[in-house]
Amino acid sequence: MTFISQIQKRSEELFSEINSIRQHIHQHPELSFEEHNTSAFIQGVLKKYNIPFKNGIVKTGIVALIEGKNPSKKTILLRADMDALPIEEKNNVVYASKNKGIMHACGHDVHSACVLGASIILNELKNEFEGSVKIIFQPGEEVLPGGASLMIKEGVLDSPKVSTALAQHVFPSMETGKVGFKTGMYMASTDELYITVKGKGGHAAMPNDYVNPLLIASKILLELHKAFMEMPPAYSTLEADNKPKPPTVLAFGKIIGNGATNVIPDEVKIEGTFRTMDENWRAKAHLKMKAIAEDVAKQMNGVCEFRIEKGYPFLVNDEALTKNCTAWAKEYLGENNVEELPLRMTAEDFSFISQKVPSCFYRLGTGNKTKNITSGVHTSTFDIDENALRTGTGLMAYLAVKQLS
């Protein structure tokens, strides 16, 4: 029996259990770095199938290790995340969240269930491949500094040293049964922007007595948008090497100026995000943003404090590994069920791993238009076609086996 038929058979046999695992995790979501019960549940599944593991990494994180023949020959990594989001679920399903205001709206329940399923299969096949499979269940993907970065600091890529890494992510706009890959740069870096604009408050009827920070803030937003999103010649290239500017997004989603119809406030607070796909440009852009904002405020007799919380780096898929995984996915699922993906300006903390070892981060189709399963991630009605668990479990196991065969 070939690996494909073996893995497909076991994926089908395990489907009911993997579906039950996913539903349990979905019903009991926990926020970032608070995944204590989720971690304990996953540890219980690993114990049931005699898969050795260590717990307590970054408090709730887990590292399991499956050793095949000649275990030191090569070690590959499979990664799943465990945290949920502060969203109130609106789905009318039996497995809806029991934790008020918390929901697995980004599919991390799916990721954990599929990687558990793949781990069970790989543990059963360990006498048929050479090398080892390291599996991590990480906390805190959704918030800075990202659980992946903290687990790396605690040595999860070492002892044994990881050669390659794989992860998958739900993709509701893709039909269940399909997957998608993108070689090279795939997802953006992400930075959080916090701006405080200070003027001088006063009575709205007396304009000579105040410096309106709302006007200064408005001008700052317009100038930043013009510089980064309208891309005039002065900002369309990297000055040092004259290369075209990488894909870039600068957007602001929050502005607070606690005045009134006749009250000018002393200050205005603005929050936004900056995303791109080049670390050199990212560093230069940080300086440009600050310079533009501070200059505008100074010209208008105000002051600007510009704070940048540096987030995840850009995610890069290793070309050779991703091409191989794409070909293996076509073997496992069929040519018509594997798609090429475009760049995305969303972010993902698996990027920390992709910056350290050759990696492949791919998308798992979870949508089903005929069943009206179409809601996007981070929404209160996000859900999946559970048949995607068959694909996610089996393909992850197959991609791991192919690397170690």
C-alpha positions as a Markdown table, in Angstrom:
| # | Residue | x | y | z |
|---|---|---|---|---|
| 1 | Met | 0.0 | 0.0 | 0.0 |
| 2 | Thr | 1.4 | 3.4 | -1.0 |
| 3 | Phe | 1.8 | 6.3 | 1.5 |
| 4 | Ile | -1.0 | 8.1 | -0.2 |
| 5 | Ser | -3.5 | 5.2 | 0.2 |
| 6 | Gln | -2.3 | 4.5 | 3.8 |
| 7 | Ile | -2.7 | 8.1 | 4.8 |
| 8 | Gln | -6.0 | 8.7 | 3.1 |
| 9 | Lys | -7.4 | 5.5 | 4.7 |
| 10 | Arg | -6.2 | 6.6 | 8.2 |
| 11 | Ser | -7.5 | 10.1 | 7.7 |
| 12 | Glu | -10.9 | 8.7 | 6.9 |
| 13 | Glu | -10.9 | 6.4 | 9.8 |
| 14 | Leu | -9.8 | 9.2 | 12.2 |
| 15 | Phe | -12.2 | 11.8 | 10.8 |
| 16 | Ser | -14.9 | 11.4 | 13.4 |
| 17 | Glu | -12.3 | 11.7 | 16.2 |
| 18 | Ile | -10.5 | 14.7 | 14.6 |
| 19 | Asn | -13.9 | 16.4 | 14.1 |
| 20 | Ser | -14.7 | 15.8 | 17.7 |
| 21 | Ile | -11.4 | 17.2 | 18.8 |
| 22 | Arg | -11.9 | 20.3 | 16.7 |
| 23 | Gln | -15.5 | 20.8 | 18.1 |
| 24 | His | -14.2 | 20.5 | 21.7 |
| 25 | Ile | -11.5 | 23.0 | 21.1 |
| 26 | His | -14.0 | 25.3 | 19.3 |
| 27 | Gln | -16.4 | 25.1 | 22.3 |
| 28 | His | -13.8 | 26.0 | 24.8 |
| 29 | Pro | -11.8 | 28.9 | 23.3 |
| 30 | Glu | -9.1 | 30.7 | 25.3 |
| 31 | Leu | -7.4 | 34.0 | 24.6 |
| 32 | Ser | -3.7 | 34.4 | 23.7 |
| 33 | Phe | -1.3 | 33.1 | 26.3 |
| 34 | Glu | -4.2 | 31.9 | 28.4 |
| 35 | Glu | -4.7 | 28.5 | 26.6 |
| 36 | His | -4.3 | 26.4 | 29.7 |
| 37 | Asn | -7.3 | 24.1 | 29.2 |
| 38 | Thr | -6.7 | 23.8 | 25.5 |
| 39 | Ser | -3.1 | 22.8 | 26.1 |
| 40 | Ala | -4.2 | 20.2 | 28.7 |
| 41 | Phe | -6.7 | 18.8 | 26.3 |
| 42 | Ile | -4.1 | 18.5 | 23.5 |
| 43 | Gln | -1.7 | 16.9 | 25.9 |
| 44 | Gly | -4.4 | 14.3 | 26.7 |
| 45 | Val | -4.7 | 13.4 | 23.0 |
| 46 | Leu | -1.0 | 13.0 | 22.7 |
| 47 | Lys | -0.9 | 10.8 | 25.8 |
| 48 | Lys | -3.7 | 8.6 | 24.4 |
| 49 | Tyr | -1.6 | 7.9 | 21.3 |
| 50 | Asn | 1.7 | 7.5 | 23.1 |
| 51 | Ile | 3.3 | 10.5 | 21.4 |
| 52 | Pro | 6.1 | 11.9 | 23.6 |
| 53 | Phe | 6.0 | 15.6 | 24.4 |
| 54 | Lys | 7.2 | 18.4 | 26.6 |
| 55 | Asn | 4.8 | 21.0 | 28.0 |
| 56 | Gly | 5.2 | 24.3 | 29.7 |
| 57 | Ile | 7.1 | 26.0 | 26.9 |
| 58 | Val | 6.0 | 29.7 | 27.0 |
| 59 | Lys | 3.6 | 28.5 | 29.8 |
| 60 | Thr | 1.0 | 26.7 | 27.6 |
| 61 | Gly | 3.1 | 25.6 | 24.6 |
| 62 | Ile | 3.8 | 22.0 | 23.7 |
| 63 | Val | 6.6 | 20.3 | 21.8 |
| 64 | Ala | 6.1 | 16.7 | 20.7 |
| 65 | Leu | 8.7 | 14.5 | 18.9 |
| 66 | Ile | 8.1 | 11.5 | 16.7 |
| 67 | Glu | 11.3 | 9.6 | 15.9 |
| 68 | Gly | 11.5 | 7.4 | 12.8 |
| 69 | Lys | 14.3 | 5.2 | 11.7 |
| 70 | Asn | 17.7 | 6.9 | 12.0 |
| 71 | Pro | 16.0 | 9.8 | 13.9 |
| 72 | Ser | 19.0 | 12.1 | 13.7 |
| 73 | Lys | 19.1 | 12.1 | 9.9 |
| 74 | Lys | 16.7 | 15.1 | 9.5 |
| 75 | Thr | 14.1 | 16.8 | 11.6 |
| 76 | Ile | 11.1 | 18.6 | 10.2 |
| 77 | Leu | 8.7 | 20.8 | 12.1 |
| 78 | Leu | 4.8 | 20.9 | 12.0 |
| 79 | Arg | 3.3 | 23.9 | 13.7 |
| 80 | Ala | -0.2 | 24.6 | 15.1 |
| 81 | Asp | -1.5 | 27.6 | 17.0 |
| 82 | Met | -4.0 | 27.3 | 19.9 |
| 83 | Asp | -5.4 | 30.8 | 20.8 |
| 84 | Ala | -8.8 | 32.3 | 20.0 |
| 85 | Leu | -10.1 | 35.9 | 19.6 |
| 86 | Pro | -12.1 | 38.3 | 21.7 |
| 87 | Ile | -15.3 | 37.9 | 19.5 |
| 88 | Glu | -18.8 | 36.8 | 20.6 |
| 89 | Glu | -19.8 | 33.9 | 18.4 |
| 90 | Lys | -23.2 | 34.1 | 16.5 |
| 91 | Asn | -23.2 | 30.7 | 14.9 |
| 92 | Asn | -26.2 | 28.5 | 15.8 |
| 93 | Val | -24.3 | 25.2 | 16.0 |
| 94 | Val | -24.0 | 22.5 | 18.8 |
| 95 | Tyr | -20.3 | 23.2 | 19.1 |
| 96 | Ala | -20.6 | 27.0 | 19.5 |
| 97 | Ser | -18.3 | 28.7 | 22.0 |
| 98 | Lys | -19.2 | 28.3 | 25.7 |
| 99 | Asn | -16.9 | 31.1 | 26.7 |
| 100 | Lys | -18.7 | 34.4 | 26.4 |
| 101 | Gly | -16.9 | 36.9 | 24.2 |
| 102 | Ile | -14.3 | 34.5 | 23.0 |
| 103 | Met | -14.4 | 32.5 | 19.8 |
| 104 | His | -12.1 | 30.5 | 17.5 |
| 105 | Ala | -12.8 | 32.9 | 14.6 |
| 106 | Cys | -9.4 | 32.4 | 12.9 |
| 107 | Gly | -9.4 | 28.6 | 12.7 |
| 108 | His | -6.8 | 27.8 | 15.2 |
| 109 | Asp | -9.0 | 25.0 | 16.5 |
| 110 | Val | -8.8 | 23.5 | 13.0 |
| 111 | His | -5.0 | 23.9 | 12.9 |
| 112 | Ser | -4.6 | 22.1 | 16.2 |
| 113 | Ala | -7.0 | 19.3 | 15.3 |
| 114 | Cys | -5.4 | 18.7 | 11.9 |
| 115 | Val | -1.9 | 18.7 | 13.3 |
| 116 | Leu | -3.0 | 16.3 | 16.0 |
| 117 | Gly | -4.5 | 14.0 | 13.3 |
| 118 | Ala | -1.3 | 14.2 | 11.2 |
| 119 | Ser | 0.7 | 13.4 | 14.4 |
| 120 | Ile | -1.3 | 10.3 | 15.1 |
| 121 | Ile | -0.8 | 9.1 | 11.5 |
| 122 | Leu | 2.9 | 9.9 | 11.5 |
| 123 | Asn | 3.4 | 8.1 | 14.8 |
| 124 | Glu | 1.9 | 5.0 | 13.3 |
| 125 | Leu | 4.2 | 5.3 | 10.2 |
| 126 | Lys | 7.4 | 6.1 | 12.1 |
| 127 | Asn | 9.0 | 2.8 | 11.2 |
| 128 | Glu | 8.5 | 3.6 | 7.5 |
| 129 | Phe | 10.4 | 6.9 | 7.3 |
| 130 | Glu | 13.9 | 8.2 | 8.3 |
| 131 | Gly | 14.3 | 11.2 | 10.5 |
| 132 | Ser | 12.1 | 12.9 | 13.1 |
| 133 | Val | 9.0 | 15.1 | 13.2 |
| 134 | Lys | 8.9 | 17.8 | 15.8 |
| 135 | Ile | 5.4 | 19.1 | 16.4 |
| 136 | Ile | 4.7 | 22.4 | 18.2 |
| 137 | Phe | 1.4 | 23.7 | 19.6 |
| 138 | Gln | 2.0 | 27.3 | 20.3 |
| 139 | Pro | 0.2 | 30.0 | 22.2 |
| 140 | Gly | -0.4 | 33.6 | 21.3 |
| 141 | Glu | -0.4 | 33.8 | 17.5 |
| 142 | Glu | -2.9 | 36.7 | 17.6 |
| 143 | Val | -1.0 | 39.2 | 19.7 |
| 144 | Leu | 2.5 | 40.7 | 19.9 |
| 145 | Pro | 5.2 | 39.5 | 20.4 |
| 146 | Gly | 3.7 | 36.3 | 18.9 |
| 147 | Gly | 4.0 | 32.9 | 20.5 |
| 148 | Ala | 6.3 | 31.6 | 17.7 |
| 149 | Ser | 9.0 | 34.2 | 18.5 |
| 150 | Leu | 8.9 | 33.3 | 22.2 |
| 151 | Met | 9.0 | 29.5 | 21.5 |
| 152 | Ile | 12.0 | 30.1 | 19.3 |
| 153 | Lys | 13.7 | 31.9 | 22.1 |
| 154 | Glu | 13.1 | 28.9 | 24.3 |
| 155 | Gly | 14.9 | 26.7 | 21.7 |
| 156 | Val | 12.1 | 24.9 | 19.8 |
| 157 | Leu | 14.1 | 25.0 | 16.6 |
| 158 | Asp | 17.0 | 23.2 | 18.3 |
| 159 | Ser | 17.7 | 19.9 | 20.1 |
| 160 | Pro | 17.1 | 18.4 | 17.6 |
| 161 | Lys | 17.8 | 21.1 | 15.1 |
| 162 | Val | 14.9 | 21.7 | 12.6 |
| 163 | Ser | 15.7 | 21.5 | 8.9 |
| 164 | Thr | 12.3 | 22.6 | 7.5 |
| 165 | Ala | 8.9 | 23.8 | 8.8 |
| 166 | Leu | 5.3 | 23.4 | 7.7 |
| 167 | Ala | 2.1 | 25.1 | 8.7 |
| 168 | Gln | -1.3 | 25.5 | 7.2 |
| 169 | His | -4.1 | 28.1 | 7.7 |
| 170 | Val | -7.8 | 28.0 | 7.1 |
| 171 | Phe | -9.0 | 29.8 | 3.9 |
| 172 | Pro | -12.8 | 30.4 | 3.9 |
| 173 | Ser | -12.8 | 31.9 | 0.4 |
| 174 | Met | -11.4 | 28.6 | -1.0 |
| 175 | Glu | -13.7 | 25.6 | -1.4 |
| 176 | Thr | -13.1 | 22.6 | 0.9 |
| 177 | Gly | -10.9 | 19.9 | -0.7 |
| 178 | Lys | -8.6 | 22.5 | -2.2 |
| 179 | Val | -5.3 | 24.0 | -1.0 |
| 180 | Gly | -3.2 | 26.9 | -2.1 |
| 181 | Phe | 0.6 | 27.6 | -2.2 |
| 182 | Lys | 2.8 | 30.7 | -2.9 |
| 183 | Thr | 6.5 | 30.6 | -3.3 |
| 184 | Gly | 8.7 | 33.4 | -2.0 |
| 185 | Met | 7.3 | 36.4 | -0.2 |
| 186 | Tyr | 3.7 | 35.6 | 0.8 |
| 187 | Met | 2.6 | 37.7 | 3.8 |
| 188 | Ala | 3.5 | 41.1 | 5.1 |
| 189 | Ser | 5.3 | 42.3 | 8.2 |
| 190 | Thr | 3.1 | 44.2 | 10.6 |
| 191 | Asp | 3.7 | 47.2 | 12.9 |
| 192 | Glu | 1.3 | 48.9 | 15.2 |
| 193 | Leu | 1.3 | 52.7 | 15.1 |
| 194 | Tyr | 0.4 | 55.0 | 18.0 |
| 195 | Ile | 0.3 | 58.7 | 17.4 |
| 196 | Thr | -0.4 | 61.4 | 20.0 |
| 197 | Val | -0.9 | 64.9 | 18.6 |
| 198 | Lys | -0.8 | 67.7 | 21.2 |
| 199 | Gly | -2.1 | 71.2 | 20.6 |
| 200 | Lys | -3.8 | 73.7 | 23.0 |
| 201 | Gly | -7.4 | 73.2 | 24.0 |
| 202 | Gly | -10.0 | 76.0 | 24.4 |
| 203 | His | -13.4 | 77.3 | 23.6 |
| 204 | Ala | -14.4 | 76.6 | 20.0 |
| 205 | Ala | -15.6 | 80.2 | 19.6 |
| 206 | Met | -12.2 | 81.6 | 20.3 |
| 207 | Pro | -9.9 | 80.3 | 17.6 |
| 208 | Asn | -7.1 | 82.7 | 18.4 |
| 209 | Asp | -6.7 | 81.1 | 21.9 |
| 210 | Tyr | -6.2 | 77.4 | 20.9 |
| 211 | Val | -4.2 | 75.2 | 18.6 |
| 212 | Asn | -6.6 | 72.5 | 17.3 |
| 213 | Pro | -5.0 | 69.1 | 17.5 |
| 214 | Leu | -7.8 | 67.7 | 15.3 |
| 215 | Leu | -6.7 | 69.8 | 12.4 |
| 216 | Ile | -3.1 | 68.8 | 12.9 |
| 217 | Ala | -4.1 | 65.1 | 13.1 |
| 218 | Ser | -6.1 | 65.4 | 9.9 |
| 219 | Lys | -3.2 | 67.0 | 8.1 |
| 220 | Ile | -0.9 | 64.3 | 9.4 |
| 221 | Leu | -3.2 | 61.5 | 8.1 |
| 222 | Leu | -3.5 | 63.1 | 4.7 |
| 223 | Glu | 0.2 | 63.7 | 4.3 |
| 224 | Leu | 1.0 | 60.1 | 5.4 |
| 225 | His | -1.5 | 58.7 | 3.0 |
| 226 | Lys | -0.2 | 60.8 | 0.2 |
| 227 | Ala | 3.4 | 59.8 | 0.9 |
| 228 | Phe | 2.8 | 56.0 | 1.3 |
| 229 | Met | -0.4 | 55.1 | -0.4 |
| 230 | Glu | -0.5 | 57.5 | -3.4 |
| 231 | Met | 3.2 | 56.8 | -4.0 |
| 232 | Pro | 4.5 | 60.0 | -5.5 |
| 233 | Pro | 8.0 | 59.8 | -7.1 |
| 234 | Ala | 9.8 | 60.8 | -3.9 |
| 235 | Tyr | 8.6 | 57.7 | -2.1 |
| 236 | Ser | 8.2 | 55.2 | -5.0 |
| 237 | Thr | 11.7 | 53.8 | -4.8 |
| 238 | Leu | 14.3 | 52.8 | -2.2 |
| 239 | Glu | 16.7 | 55.7 | -2.4 |
| 240 | Ala | 19.9 | 53.5 | -1.9 |
| 241 | Asp | 19.4 | 51.1 | -4.7 |
| 242 | Asn | 16.6 | 52.6 | -6.9 |
| 243 | Lys | 14.5 | 49.4 | -6.6 |
| 244 | Pro | 10.7 | 49.7 | -6.8 |
| 245 | Lys | 9.1 | 50.0 | -3.4 |
| 246 | Pro | 7.8 | 46.7 | -2.1 |
| 247 | Pro | 4.1 | 46.1 | -1.5 |
| 248 | Thr | 3.1 | 48.5 | 1.3 |
| 249 | Val | 0.0 | 49.3 | 3.3 |
| 250 | Leu | -0.4 | 52.2 | 5.7 |
| 251 | Ala | -3.8 | 52.5 | 7.3 |
| 252 | Phe | -5.4 | 54.1 | 10.3 |
| 253 | Gly | -8.5 | 52.7 | 12.0 |
| 254 | Lys | -8.8 | 54.7 | 15.2 |
| 255 | Ile | -8.8 | 58.4 | 16.1 |
| 256 | Ile | -9.9 | 59.9 | 19.4 |
| 257 | Gly | -10.3 | 63.6 | 20.2 |
| 258 | Asn | -12.3 | 63.9 | 23.4 |
| 259 | Gly | -13.7 | 67.4 | 22.8 |
| 260 | Ala | -17.3 | 68.5 | 22.2 |
| 261 | Thr | -19.2 | 70.8 | 19.8 |
| 262 | Asn | -17.7 | 73.8 | 21.5 |
| 263 | Val | -14.7 | 72.3 | 23.2 |
| 264 | Ile | -11.3 | 71.9 | 21.5 |
| 265 | Pro | -9.3 | 69.1 | 23.2 |
| 266 | Asp | -5.6 | 69.4 | 24.2 |
| 267 | Glu | -4.7 | 66.2 | 22.3 |
| 268 | Val | -5.8 | 63.6 | 19.8 |
| 269 | Lys | -4.8 | 59.9 | 19.7 |
| 270 | Ile | -4.5 | 57.9 | 16.4 |
| 271 | Glu | -3.8 | 54.2 | 15.9 |
| 272 | Gly | -3.0 | 52.4 | 12.8 |
| 273 | Thr | -0.9 | 49.7 | 11.0 |
| 274 | Phe | 2.0 | 49.6 | 8.7 |
| 275 | Arg | 2.7 | 46.5 | 6.5 |
| 276 | Thr | 5.3 | 45.7 | 3.9 |
| 277 | Met | 7.6 | 43.0 | 2.6 |
| 278 | Asp | 11.1 | 44.3 | 2.8 |
| 279 | Glu | 13.0 | 44.8 | 6.0 |
| 280 | Asn | 15.2 | 47.6 | 4.6 |
| 281 | Trp | 12.2 | 49.6 | 3.4 |
| 282 | Arg | 10.4 | 48.8 | 6.6 |
| 283 | Ala | 13.2 | 50.5 | 8.6 |
| 284 | Lys | 13.3 | 53.5 | 6.3 |
| 285 | Ala | 9.5 | 53.8 | 6.3 |
| 286 | His | 9.5 | 54.0 | 10.1 |
| 287 | Leu | 11.8 | 57.0 | 10.0 |
| 288 | Lys | 9.8 | 58.7 | 7.2 |
| 289 | Met | 6.5 | 58.3 | 9.0 |
| 290 | Lys | 7.9 | 59.9 | 12.1 |
| 291 | Ala | 9.5 | 62.7 | 10.2 |
| 292 | Ile | 6.4 | 63.6 | 8.2 |
| 293 | Ala | 4.1 | 63.6 | 11.2 |
| 294 | Glu | 6.5 | 65.6 | 13.4 |
| 295 | Asp | 7.1 | 68.1 | 10.7 |
| 296 | Val | 3.4 | 68.7 | 10.1 |
| 297 | Ala | 2.8 | 69.1 | 13.8 |
| 298 | Lys | 5.6 | 71.6 | 14.1 |
| 299 | Gln | 4.4 | 73.7 | 11.2 |
| 300 | Met | 1.0 | 73.9 | 12.8 |
| 301 | Asn | 2.4 | 74.9 | 16.2 |
| 302 | Gly | 1.7 | 71.5 | 17.8 |
| 303 | Val | 3.7 | 68.5 | 18.9 |
| 304 | Cys | 3.5 | 64.9 | 17.7 |
| 305 | Glu | 4.6 | 61.8 | 19.6 |
| 306 | Phe | 4.9 | 58.9 | 17.2 |
| 307 | Arg | 5.4 | 55.4 | 18.7 |
| 308 | Ile | 5.9 | 52.2 | 16.6 |
| 309 | Glu | 5.4 | 48.8 | 18.1 |
| 310 | Lys | 7.4 | 46.6 | 15.7 |
| 311 | Gly | 5.5 | 43.4 | 15.0 |
| 312 | Tyr | 5.9 | 40.3 | 13.0 |
| 313 | Pro | 8.4 | 40.2 | 10.0 |
| 314 | Phe | 7.3 | 39.3 | 6.5 |
| 315 | Leu | 6.6 | 35.6 | 5.8 |
| 316 | Val | 8.7 | 34.0 | 3.1 |
| 317 | Asn | 8.0 | 30.5 | 1.7 |
| 318 | Asp | 11.2 | 28.7 | 0.7 |
| 319 | Glu | 11.1 | 28.3 | -3.1 |
| 320 | Ala | 12.5 | 24.7 | -3.3 |
| 321 | Leu | 10.4 | 23.4 | -0.4 |
| 322 | Thr | 7.2 | 25.1 | -1.5 |
| 323 | Lys | 7.6 | 23.8 | -5.1 |
| 324 | Asn | 8.1 | 20.3 | -3.7 |
| 325 | Cys | 5.1 | 20.7 | -1.4 |
| 326 | Thr | 2.9 | 21.9 | -4.3 |
| 327 | Ala | 3.9 | 18.9 | -6.4 |
| 328 | Trp | 3.3 | 16.5 | -3.4 |
| 329 | Ala | -0.1 | 18.2 | -2.8 |
| 330 | Lys | -1.1 | 17.5 | -6.4 |
| 331 | Glu | -0.1 | 13.9 | -5.9 |
| 332 | Tyr | -2.2 | 13.6 | -2.8 |
| 333 | Leu | -5.3 | 15.7 | -3.8 |
| 334 | Gly | -5.1 | 15.8 | -7.6 |
| 335 | Glu | -4.0 | 18.6 | -9.9 |
| 336 | Asn | -7.3 | 20.5 | -9.9 |
| 337 | Asn | -7.3 | 20.8 | -6.1 |
| 338 | Val | -4.1 | 22.8 | -5.8 |
| 339 | Glu | -4.0 | 26.5 | -6.6 |
| 340 | Glu | -1.4 | 29.2 | -6.8 |
| 341 | Leu | -2.0 | 32.1 | -4.3 |
| 342 | Pro | -1.4 | 35.8 | -4.6 |
| 343 | Leu | 0.5 | 38.0 | -2.1 |
| 344 | Arg | -1.4 | 38.9 | 1.0 |
| 345 | Met | -0.9 | 42.0 | 3.2 |
| 346 | Thr | -2.2 | 40.1 | 6.3 |
| 347 | Ala | 0.4 | 38.9 | 8.8 |
| 348 | Glu | 1.2 | 35.7 | 10.7 |
| 349 | Asp | 3.7 | 34.9 | 13.4 |
| 350 | Phe | 4.9 | 31.8 | 11.6 |
| 351 | Ser | 6.9 | 34.4 | 9.8 |
| 352 | Phe | 9.4 | 34.2 | 12.7 |
| 353 | Ile | 10.0 | 30.5 | 11.9 |
| 354 | Ser | 10.1 | 31.2 | 8.1 |
| 355 | Gln | 12.9 | 33.7 | 8.8 |
| 356 | Lys | 15.0 | 31.0 | 10.6 |
| 357 | Val | 14.5 | 27.8 | 8.6 |
| 358 | Pro | 13.2 | 26.9 | 5.1 |
| 359 | Ser | 9.4 | 26.9 | 5.5 |
| 360 | Cys | 6.2 | 26.4 | 3.7 |
| 361 | Phe | 3.0 | 28.1 | 4.9 |
| 362 | Tyr | 0.0 | 27.1 | 2.8 |
| 363 | Arg | -3.8 | 27.6 | 2.8 |
| 364 | Leu | -6.4 | 25.0 | 3.5 |
| 365 | Gly | -9.8 | 25.5 | 1.8 |
| 366 | Thr | -12.6 | 25.5 | 4.4 |
| 367 | Gly | -15.5 | 27.2 | 2.5 |
| 368 | Asn | -18.6 | 25.7 | 1.0 |
| 369 | Lys | -20.9 | 28.0 | -0.9 |
| 370 | Thr | -23.6 | 25.4 | -1.3 |
| 371 | Lys | -23.8 | 25.1 | 2.5 |
| 372 | Asn | -23.5 | 28.9 | 2.9 |
| 373 | Ile | -20.2 | 28.5 | 4.7 |
| 374 | Thr | -18.6 | 31.7 | 3.4 |
| 375 | Ser | -17.9 | 34.0 | 6.4 |
| 376 | Gly | -14.4 | 35.3 | 6.6 |
| 377 | Val | -12.0 | 34.9 | 9.5 |
| 378 | His | -12.2 | 37.3 | 12.5 |
| 379 | Thr | -16.0 | 37.5 | 12.1 |
| 380 | Ser | -18.7 | 36.3 | 14.5 |
| 381 | Thr | -20.1 | 33.9 | 12.0 |
| 382 | Phe | -16.9 | 32.2 | 10.8 |
| 383 | Asp | -17.2 | 28.5 | 10.5 |
| 384 | Ile | -15.8 | 25.7 | 8.3 |
| 385 | Asp | -17.0 | 22.8 | 6.2 |
| 386 | Glu | -15.8 | 20.0 | 8.5 |
| 387 | Asn | -14.8 | 17.9 | 5.5 |
| 388 | Ala | -11.7 | 20.2 | 5.4 |
| 389 | Leu | -10.4 | 18.3 | 8.4 |
| 390 | Arg | -9.9 | 15.2 | 6.1 |
| 391 | Thr | -7.8 | 17.3 | 3.7 |
| 392 | Gly | -5.9 | 19.1 | 6.5 |
| 393 | Thr | -5.0 | 16.0 | 8.4 |
| 394 | Gly | -4.0 | 13.8 | 5.5 |
| 395 | Leu | -2.1 | 16.4 | 3.5 |
| 396 | Met | 0.0 | 17.5 | 6.4 |
| 397 | Ala | 1.0 | 13.9 | 7.2 |
| 398 | Tyr | 1.8 | 13.3 | 3.5 |
| 399 | Leu | 3.9 | 16.4 | 3.1 |
| 400 | Ala | 5.9 | 15.4 | 6.2 |
| 401 | Val | 6.4 | 11.8 | 5.1 |
| 402 | Lys | 7.6 | 12.9 | 1.6 |
| 403 | Gln | 10.3 | 15.1 | 3.2 |
| 404 | Leu | 11.6 | 12.1 | 5.2 |
| 405 | Ser | 11.2 | 9.4 | 2.5 |
